[in-house]
Amino acid sequence: MRLRFLGTESKNGNCPTVYATDRDTYVVQGWTVTDPDALADLRDVLPGETFVEIPKALVKHLPRED
């Protein structure tokens, strides 16, 4: 898989960041969700899946599919 940088809301080059892949998907760099209550709200979690938190402002870097 190859990644293409789309954008970040970070001022110092740290996360969160969003990337497009060559597989027609996105990779999101963010803060690991560790809050037990939040994790309990997740559904259908498969082995190998993880969850990251990003600010809403980061979504503006995702391309629109009209």
PDB file with one MODEL, atoms N, CA, C and O in Angstrom:
MODEL        1
ATOM      1  N   MET A   1       0.853  -1.168   0.000  1.00  0.00           N
ATOM      2  CA  MET A   1       0.000   0.000   0.000  1.00  0.00           C
ATOM      3  C   MET A   1       0.899   1.232   0.000  1.00  0.00           C
ATOM      4  O   MET A   1       1.910   1.282   0.700  1.00  0.00           O
ATOM      5  N   ARG A   2       0.509   2.224  -0.800  1.00  0.00           N
ATOM      6  CA  ARG A   2       1.214   3.502  -0.837  1.00  0.00           C
ATOM      7  C   ARG A   2       0.286   4.580  -0.277  1.00  0.00           C
ATOM      8  O   ARG A   2      -0.925   4.543  -0.500  1.00  0.00           O
ATOM      9  N   LEU A   3       0.866   5.548   0.457  1.00  0.00           N
ATOM     10  CA  LEU A   3       0.090   6.629   1.067  1.00  0.00           C
ATOM     11  C   LEU A   3       0.422   7.954   0.405  1.00  0.00           C
ATOM     12  O   LEU A   3       1.565   8.214   0.029  1.00  0.00           O
ATOM     13  N   ARG A   4      -0.613   8.793   0.270  1.00  0.00           N
ATOM     14  CA  ARG A   4      -0.443  10.158  -0.234  1.00  0.00           C
ATOM     15  C   ARG A   4      -1.000  11.109   0.817  1.00  0.00           C
ATOM     16  O   ARG A   4      -2.173  11.019   1.179  1.00  0.00           O
ATOM     17  N   PHE A   5      -0.169  12.012   1.304  1.00  0.00           N
ATOM     18  CA  PHE A   5      -0.564  12.987   2.319  1.00  0.00           C
ATOM     19  C   PHE A   5      -1.697  13.855   1.787  1.00  0.00           C
ATOM     20  O   PHE A   5      -1.607  14.389   0.682  1.00  0.00           O
ATOM     21  N   LEU A   6      -2.769  13.999   2.575  1.00  0.00           N
ATOM     22  CA  LEU A   6      -3.875  14.876   2.206  1.00  0.00           C
ATOM     23  C   LEU A   6      -3.910  16.140   3.056  1.00  0.00           C
ATOM     24  O   LEU A   6      -4.196  17.222   2.543  1.00  0.00           O
ATOM     25  N   GLY A   7      -3.624  16.017   4.342  1.00  0.00           N
ATOM     26  CA  GLY A   7      -3.662  17.207   5.181  1.00  0.00           C
ATOM     27  C   GLY A   7      -3.548  16.889   6.653  1.00  0.00           C
ATOM     28  O   GLY A   7      -3.653  15.741   7.086  1.00  0.00           O
ATOM     29  N   THR A   8      -3.329  17.960   7.411  1.00  0.00           N
ATOM     30  CA  THR A   8      -3.218  17.854   8.856  1.00  0.00           C
ATOM     31  C   THR A   8      -3.770  19.123   9.483  1.00  0.00           C
ATOM     32  O   THR A   8      -3.868  20.159   8.825  1.00  0.00           O
ATOM     33  N   GLU A   9      -4.121  19.039  10.723  1.00  0.00           N
ATOM     34  CA  GLU A   9      -4.528  20.212  11.488  1.00  0.00           C
ATOM     35  C   GLU A   9      -3.466  20.558  12.519  1.00  0.00           C
ATOM     36  O   GLU A   9      -3.671  21.436  13.358  1.00  0.00           O
ATOM     37  N   SER A  10      -2.333  19.871  12.459  1.00  0.00           N
ATOM     38  CA  SER A  10      -1.255  20.058  13.409  1.00  0.00           C
ATOM     39  C   SER A  10      -0.405  21.255  13.021  1.00  0.00           C
ATOM     40  O   SER A  10      -0.149  21.491  11.841  1.00  0.00           O
ATOM     41  N   LYS A  11       0.015  21.984  13.990  1.00  0.00           N
ATOM     42  CA  LYS A  11       0.875  23.144  13.757  1.00  0.00           C
ATOM     43  C   LYS A  11       2.353  22.759  13.692  1.00  0.00           C
ATOM     44  O   LYS A  11       3.148  23.473  13.081  1.00  0.00           O
ATOM     45  N   ASN A  12       2.730  21.639  14.314  1.00  0.00           N
ATOM     46  CA  ASN A  12       4.140  21.273  14.427  1.00  0.00           C
ATOM     47  C   ASN A  12       4.490  19.981  13.700  1.00  0.00           C
ATOM     48  O   ASN A  12       5.522  19.376  13.989  1.00  0.00           O
ATOM     49  N   GLY A  13       3.656  19.551  12.768  1.00  0.00           N
ATOM     50  CA  GLY A  13       3.953  18.323  12.048  1.00  0.00           C
ATOM     51  C   GLY A  13       3.626  17.052  12.804  1.00  0.00           C
ATOM     52  O   GLY A  13       3.999  15.964  12.365  1.00  0.00           O
ATOM     53  N   ASN A  14       2.942  17.162  13.921  1.00  0.00           N
ATOM     54  CA  ASN A  14       2.513  15.987  14.678  1.00  0.00           C
ATOM     55  C   ASN A  14       1.147  15.550  14.178  1.00  0.00           C
ATOM     56  O   ASN A  14       0.585  16.181  13.283  1.00  0.00           O
ATOM     57  N   CYS A  15       0.610  14.485  14.742  1.00  0.00           N
ATOM     58  CA  CYS A  15      -0.708  14.034  14.346  1.00  0.00           C
ATOM     59  C   CYS A  15      -1.758  14.998  14.878  1.00  0.00           C
ATOM     60  O   CYS A  15      -1.438  15.803  15.753  1.00  0.00           O
ATOM     61  N   PRO A  16      -2.959  14.957  14.409  1.00  0.00           N
ATOM     62  CA  PRO A  16      -3.557  14.018  13.483  1.00  0.00           C
ATOM     63  C   PRO A  16      -3.326  14.410  12.016  1.00  0.00           C
ATOM     64  O   PRO A  16      -3.140  15.580  11.682  1.00  0.00           O
ATOM     65  N   THR A  17      -3.346  13.393  11.166  1.00  0.00           N
ATOM     66  CA  THR A  17      -3.098  13.562   9.742  1.00  0.00           C
ATOM     67  C   THR A  17      -3.967  12.568   8.991  1.00  0.00           C
ATOM     68  O   THR A  17      -4.315  11.513   9.521  1.00  0.00           O
ATOM     69  N   VAL A  18      -4.320  12.907   7.749  1.00  0.00           N
ATOM     70  CA  VAL A  18      -5.101  11.992   6.920  1.00  0.00           C
ATOM     71  C   VAL A  18      -4.346  11.764   5.608  1.00  0.00           C
ATOM     72  O   VAL A  18      -3.739  12.675   5.045  1.00  0.00           O
ATOM     73  N   TYR A  19      -4.407  10.503   5.141  1.00  0.00           N
ATOM     74  CA  TYR A  19      -3.731  10.082   3.915  1.00  0.00           C
ATOM     75  C   TYR A  19      -4.723   9.344   3.018  1.00  0.00           C
ATOM     76  O   TYR A  19      -5.670   8.729   3.509  1.00  0.00           O
ATOM     77  N   ALA A  20      -4.507   9.403   1.713  1.00  0.00           N
ATOM     78  CA  ALA A  20      -5.228   8.565   0.757  1.00  0.00           C
ATOM     79  C   ALA A  20      -4.302   7.405   0.395  1.00  0.00           C
ATOM     80  O   ALA A  20      -3.080   7.554   0.368  1.00  0.00           O
ATOM     81  N   THR A  21      -4.899   6.254   0.117  1.00  0.00           N
ATOM     82  CA  THR A  21      -4.095   5.101  -0.286  1.00  0.00           C
ATOM     83  C   THR A  21      -4.308   4.804  -1.768  1.00  0.00           C
ATOM     84  O   THR A  21      -5.210   5.349  -2.403  1.00  0.00           O
ATOM     85  N   ASP A  22      -3.474   3.947  -2.292  1.00  0.00           N
ATOM     86  CA  ASP A  22      -3.647   3.503  -3.672  1.00  0.00           C
ATOM     87  C   ASP A  22      -4.668   2.365  -3.760  1.00  0.00           C
ATOM     88  O   ASP A  22      -4.815   1.738  -4.809  1.00  0.00           O
ATOM     89  N   ARG A  23      -5.370   2.104  -2.658  1.00  0.00           N
ATOM     90  CA  ARG A  23      -6.406   1.066  -2.620  1.00  0.00           C
ATOM     91  C   ARG A  23      -7.797   1.679  -2.489  1.00  0.00           C
ATOM     92  O   ARG A  23      -8.754   0.991  -2.133  1.00  0.00           O
ATOM     93  N   ASP A  24      -7.907   2.990  -2.782  1.00  0.00           N
ATOM     94  CA  ASP A  24      -9.179   3.708  -2.705  1.00  0.00           C
ATOM     95  C   ASP A  24      -9.730   3.718  -1.284  1.00  0.00           C
ATOM     96  O   ASP A  24     -10.934   3.579  -1.069  1.00  0.00           O
ATOM     97  N   THR A  25      -8.821   3.887  -0.308  1.00  0.00           N
ATOM     98  CA  THR A  25      -9.189   3.990   1.103  1.00  0.00           C
ATOM     99  C   THR A  25      -8.413   5.152   1.714  1.00  0.00           C
ATOM    100  O   THR A  25      -7.621   5.805   1.035  1.00  0.00           O
ATOM    101  N   TYR A  26      -8.645   5.401   2.990  1.00  0.00           N
ATOM    102  CA  TYR A  26      -7.933   6.450   3.717  1.00  0.00           C
ATOM    103  C   TYR A  26      -7.265   5.860   4.956  1.00  0.00           C
ATOM    104  O   TYR A  26      -7.767   4.906   5.551  1.00  0.00           O
ATOM    105  N   VAL A  27      -6.149   6.429   5.331  1.00  0.00           N
ATOM    106  CA  VAL A  27      -5.474   6.092   6.573  1.00  0.00           C
ATOM    107  C   VAL A  27      -5.482   7.352   7.428  1.00  0.00           C
ATOM    108  O   VAL A  27      -5.111   8.429   6.961  1.00  0.00           O
ATOM    109  N   VAL A  28      -5.908   7.213   8.682  1.00  0.00           N
ATOM    110  CA  VAL A  28      -6.004   8.343   9.594  1.00  0.00           C
ATOM    111  C   VAL A  28      -5.004   8.150  10.725  1.00  0.00           C
ATOM    112  O   VAL A  28      -4.979   7.105  11.375  1.00  0.00           O
ATOM    113  N   GLN A  29      -4.199   9.145  10.946  1.00  0.00           N
ATOM    114  CA  GLN A  29      -3.269   9.165  12.080  1.00  0.00           C
ATOM    115  C   GLN A  29      -3.905  10.029  13.148  1.00  0.00           C
ATOM    116  O   GLN A  29      -4.247  11.182  12.887  1.00  0.00           O
ATOM    117  N   GLY A  30      -4.070   9.493  14.348  1.00  0.00           N
ATOM    118  CA  GLY A  30      -4.714  10.243  15.418  1.00  0.00           C
ATOM    119  C   GLY A  30      -4.327   9.698  16.775  1.00  0.00           C
ATOM    120  O   GLY A  30      -3.323   9.002  16.922  1.00  0.00           O
ATOM    121  N   TRP A  31      -5.138  10.025  17.758  1.00  0.00           N
ATOM    122  CA  TRP A  31      -4.889   9.596  19.127  1.00  0.00           C
ATOM    123  C   TRP A  31      -5.596   8.270  19.370  1.00  0.00           C
ATOM    124  O   TRP A  31      -6.774   8.137  19.038  1.00  0.00           O
ATOM    125  N   THR A  32      -4.919   7.303  19.931  1.00  0.00           N
ATOM    126  CA  THR A  32      -5.512   6.001  20.222  1.00  0.00           C
ATOM    127  C   THR A  32      -6.662   6.163  21.212  1.00  0.00           C
ATOM    128  O   THR A  32      -6.525   6.825  22.240  1.00  0.00           O
ATOM    129  N   VAL A  33      -7.791   5.550  20.887  1.00  0.00           N
ATOM    130  CA  VAL A  33      -8.944   5.573  21.787  1.00  0.00           C
ATOM    131  C   VAL A  33      -8.715   4.511  22.861  1.00  0.00           C
ATOM    132  O   VAL A  33      -8.610   3.322  22.561  1.00  0.00           O
ATOM    133  N   THR A  34      -8.640   4.954  24.107  1.00  0.00           N
ATOM    134  CA  THR A  34      -8.414   4.029  25.224  1.00  0.00           C
ATOM    135  C   THR A  34      -9.500   4.119  26.287  1.00  0.00           C
ATOM    136  O   THR A  34      -9.529   3.304  27.209  1.00  0.00           O
ATOM    137  N   ASP A  35     -10.393   5.098  26.172  1.00  0.00           N
ATOM    138  CA  ASP A  35     -11.446   5.283  27.160  1.00  0.00           C
ATOM    139  C   ASP A  35     -12.355   4.055  27.181  1.00  0.00           C
ATOM    140  O   ASP A  35     -12.946   3.724  26.154  1.00  0.00           O
ATOM    141  N   PRO A  36     -12.482   3.373  28.318  1.00  0.00           N
ATOM    142  CA  PRO A  36     -13.290   2.155  28.390  1.00  0.00           C
ATOM    143  C   PRO A  36     -14.743   2.362  27.981  1.00  0.00           C
ATOM    144  O   PRO A  36     -15.324   1.487  27.338  1.00  0.00           O
ATOM    145  N   ASP A  37     -15.345   3.494  28.335  1.00  0.00           N
ATOM    146  CA  ASP A  37     -16.740   3.746  27.963  1.00  0.00           C
ATOM    147  C   ASP A  37     -16.877   3.902  26.452  1.00  0.00           C
ATOM    148  O   ASP A  37     -17.824   3.386  25.859  1.00  0.00           O
ATOM    149  N   ALA A  38     -15.939   4.609  25.829  1.00  0.00           N
ATOM    150  CA  ALA A  38     -15.978   4.772  24.370  1.00  0.00           C
ATOM    151  C   ALA A  38     -15.783   3.420  23.681  1.00  0.00           C
ATOM    152  O   ALA A  38     -16.493   3.101  22.727  1.00  0.00           O
ATOM    153  N   LEU A  39     -14.838   2.638  24.153  1.00  0.00           N
ATOM    154  CA  LEU A  39     -14.588   1.322  23.556  1.00  0.00           C
ATOM    155  C   LEU A  39     -15.795   0.407  23.709  1.00  0.00           C
ATOM    156  O   LEU A  39     -16.063  -0.418  22.835  1.00  0.00           O
ATOM    157  N   ALA A  40     -16.523   0.543  24.806  1.00  0.00           N
ATOM    158  CA  ALA A  40     -17.721  -0.277  25.022  1.00  0.00           C
ATOM    159  C   ALA A  40     -18.832   0.077  24.040  1.00  0.00           C
ATOM    160  O   ALA A  40     -19.703  -0.750  23.769  1.00  0.00           O
ATOM    161  N   ASP A  41     -18.813   1.297  23.504  1.00  0.00           N
ATOM    162  CA  ASP A  41     -19.830   1.723  22.538  1.00  0.00           C
ATOM    163  C   ASP A  41     -19.569   1.204  21.124  1.00  0.00           C
ATOM    164  O   ASP A  41     -20.460   1.276  20.277  1.00  0.00           O
ATOM    165  N   LEU A  42     -18.373   0.684  20.846  1.00  0.00           N
ATOM    166  CA  LEU A  42     -18.036   0.196  19.516  1.00  0.00           C
ATOM    167  C   LEU A  42     -18.746  -1.124  19.248  1.00  0.00           C
ATOM    168  O   LEU A  42     -19.006  -1.906  20.162  1.00  0.00           O
ATOM    169  N   ARG A  43     -19.059  -1.357  17.954  1.00  0.00           N
ATOM    170  CA  ARG A  43     -19.759  -2.588  17.576  1.00  0.00           C
ATOM    171  C   ARG A  43     -18.964  -3.337  16.526  1.00  0.00           C
ATOM    172  O   ARG A  43     -18.227  -2.735  15.744  1.00  0.00           O
ATOM    173  N   ASP A  44     -19.112  -4.628  16.512  1.00  0.00           N
ATOM    174  CA  ASP A  44     -18.562  -5.499  15.468  1.00  0.00           C
ATOM    175  C   ASP A  44     -17.072  -5.275  15.236  1.00  0.00           C
ATOM    176  O   ASP A  44     -16.629  -5.149  14.094  1.00  0.00           O
ATOM    177  N   VAL A  45     -16.308  -5.226  16.310  1.00  0.00           N
ATOM    178  CA  VAL A  45     -14.868  -5.022  16.212  1.00  0.00           C
ATOM    179  C   VAL A  45     -14.204  -6.344  15.842  1.00  0.00           C
ATOM    180  O   VAL A  45     -14.369  -7.352  16.530  1.00  0.00           O
ATOM    181  N   LEU A  46     -13.459  -6.323  14.753  1.00  0.00           N
ATOM    182  CA  LEU A  46     -12.775  -7.514  14.273  1.00  0.00           C
ATOM    183  C   LEU A  46     -11.333  -7.540  14.756  1.00  0.00           C
ATOM    184  O   LEU A  46     -10.763  -6.490  15.053  1.00  0.00           O
ATOM    185  N   PRO A  47     -10.741  -8.715  14.839  1.00  0.00           N
ATOM    186  CA  PRO A  47      -9.320  -8.791  15.202  1.00  0.00           C
ATOM    187  C   PRO A  47      -8.487  -7.954  14.226  1.00  0.00           C
ATOM    188  O   PRO A  47      -8.726  -7.976  13.019  1.00  0.00           O
ATOM    189  N   GLY A  48      -7.532  -7.236  14.749  1.00  0.00           N
ATOM    190  CA  GLY A  48      -6.676  -6.404  13.904  1.00  0.00           C
ATOM    191  C   GLY A  48      -7.184  -4.997  13.690  1.00  0.00           C
ATOM    192  O   GLY A  48      -6.460  -4.166  13.141  1.00  0.00           O
ATOM    193  N   GLU A  49      -8.416  -4.696  14.109  1.00  0.00           N
ATOM    194  CA  GLU A  49      -8.950  -3.342  13.962  1.00  0.00           C
ATOM    195  C   GLU A  49      -8.556  -2.495  15.172  1.00  0.00           C
ATOM    196  O   GLU A  49      -8.439  -2.992  16.292  1.00  0.00           O
ATOM    197  N   THR A  50      -8.358  -1.216  14.914  1.00  0.00           N
ATOM    198  CA  THR A  50      -8.067  -0.273  15.985  1.00  0.00           C
ATOM    199  C   THR A  50      -8.840   1.010  15.704  1.00  0.00           C
ATOM    200  O   THR A  50      -9.439   1.163  14.639  1.00  0.00           O
ATOM    201  N   PHE A  51      -8.824   1.919  16.655  1.00  0.00           N
ATOM    202  CA  PHE A  51      -9.620   3.130  16.537  1.00  0.00           C
ATOM    203  C   PHE A  51      -8.791   4.323  16.951  1.00  0.00           C
ATOM    204  O   PHE A  51      -8.073   4.281  17.951  1.00  0.00           O
ATOM    205  N   VAL A  52      -8.896   5.395  16.169  1.00  0.00           N
ATOM    206  CA  VAL A  52      -8.194   6.627  16.498  1.00  0.00           C
ATOM    207  C   VAL A  52      -9.179   7.776  16.506  1.00  0.00           C
ATOM    208  O   VAL A  52     -10.187   7.751  15.799  1.00  0.00           O
ATOM    209  N   GLU A  53      -8.886   8.773  17.301  1.00  0.00           N
ATOM    210  CA  GLU A  53      -9.723   9.965  17.405  1.00  0.00           C
ATOM    211  C   GLU A  53      -9.048  11.099  16.643  1.00  0.00           C
ATOM    212  O   GLU A  53      -7.837  11.298  16.748  1.00  0.00           O
ATOM    213  N   ILE A  54      -9.852  11.846  15.868  1.00  0.00           N
ATOM    214  CA  ILE A  54      -9.343  12.987  15.110  1.00  0.00           C
ATOM    215  C   ILE A  54     -10.267  14.182  15.315  1.00  0.00           C
ATOM    216  O   ILE A  54     -11.435  14.002  15.658  1.00  0.00           O
ATOM    217  N   PRO A  55      -9.764  15.404  15.110  1.00  0.00           N
ATOM    218  CA  PRO A  55     -10.652  16.555  15.203  1.00  0.00           C
ATOM    219  C   PRO A  55     -11.549  16.644  13.961  1.00  0.00           C
ATOM    220  O   PRO A  55     -11.150  16.219  12.877  1.00  0.00           O
ATOM    221  N   LYS A  56     -12.740  17.188  14.115  1.00  0.00           N
ATOM    222  CA  LYS A  56     -13.658  17.354  12.990  1.00  0.00           C
ATOM    223  C   LYS A  56     -13.027  18.154  11.861  1.00  0.00           C
ATOM    224  O   LYS A  56     -13.307  17.899  10.689  1.00  0.00           O
ATOM    225  N   ALA A  57     -12.182  19.116  12.199  1.00  0.00           N
ATOM    226  CA  ALA A  57     -11.564  19.970  11.182  1.00  0.00           C
ATOM    227  C   ALA A  57     -10.719  19.172  10.194  1.00  0.00           C
ATOM    228  O   ALA A  57     -10.514  19.626   9.068  1.00  0.00           O
ATOM    229  N   LEU A  58     -10.225  18.001  10.577  1.00  0.00           N
ATOM    230  CA  LEU A  58      -9.387  17.200   9.694  1.00  0.00           C
ATOM    231  C   LEU A  58     -10.175  16.664   8.508  1.00  0.00           C
ATOM    232  O   LEU A  58      -9.594  16.424   7.449  1.00  0.00           O
ATOM    233  N   VAL A  59     -11.470  16.473   8.654  1.00  0.00           N
ATOM    234  CA  VAL A  59     -12.305  15.903   7.607  1.00  0.00           C
ATOM    235  C   VAL A  59     -12.307  16.783   6.358  1.00  0.00           C
ATOM    236  O   VAL A  59     -12.549  16.277   5.263  1.00  0.00           O
ATOM    237  N   LYS A  60     -12.051  18.064   6.488  1.00  0.00           N
ATOM    238  CA  LYS A  60     -12.052  18.950   5.307  1.00  0.00           C
ATOM    239  C   LYS A  60     -10.977  18.563   4.295  1.00  0.00           C
ATOM    240  O   LYS A  60     -11.051  18.983   3.140  1.00  0.00           O
ATOM    241  N   HIS A  61      -9.999  17.787   4.689  1.00  0.00           N
ATOM    242  CA  HIS A  61      -8.924  17.368   3.793  1.00  0.00           C
ATOM    243  C   HIS A  61      -9.323  16.149   2.954  1.00  0.00           C
ATOM    244  O   HIS A  61      -8.615  15.795   2.011  1.00  0.00           O
ATOM    245  N   LEU A  62     -10.436  15.510   3.282  1.00  0.00           N
ATOM    246  CA  LEU A  62     -10.896  14.375   2.493  1.00  0.00           C
ATOM    247  C   LEU A  62     -11.570  14.867   1.221  1.00  0.00           C
ATOM    248  O   LEU A  62     -12.349  15.819   1.275  1.00  0.00           O
ATOM    249  N   PRO A  63     -11.293  14.242   0.071  1.00  0.00           N
ATOM    250  CA  PRO A  63     -11.915  14.671  -1.173  1.00  0.00           C
ATOM    251  C   PRO A  63     -13.420  14.407  -1.148  1.00  0.00           C
ATOM    252  O   PRO A  63     -13.879  13.415  -0.582  1.00  0.00           O
ATOM    253  N   ARG A  64     -14.162  15.291  -1.758  1.00  0.00           N
ATOM    254  CA  ARG A  64     -15.613  15.122  -1.866  1.00  0.00           C
ATOM    255  C   ARG A  64     -15.918  14.206  -3.044  1.00  0.00           C
ATOM    256  O   ARG A  64     -15.308  14.309  -4.109  1.00  0.00           O
ATOM    257  N   GLU A  65     -16.867  13.316  -2.831  1.00  0.00           N
ATOM    258  CA  GLU A  65     -17.308  12.424  -3.911  1.00  0.00           C
ATOM    259  C   GLU A  65     -18.740  12.806  -4.249  1.00  0.00           C
ATOM    260  O   GLU A  65     -19.683  12.325  -3.620  1.00  0.00           O
ATOM    261  N   ASP A  66     -18.898  13.667  -5.239  1.00  0.00           N
ATOM    262  CA  ASP A  66     -20.236  14.168  -5.611  1.00  0.00           C
ATOM    263  C   ASP A  66     -20.888  13.326  -6.660  1.00  0.00           C
ATOM    264  O   ASP A  66     -22.009  13.616  -7.075  1.00  0.00           O
TER     265      ASP A  66
ENDMDL
END
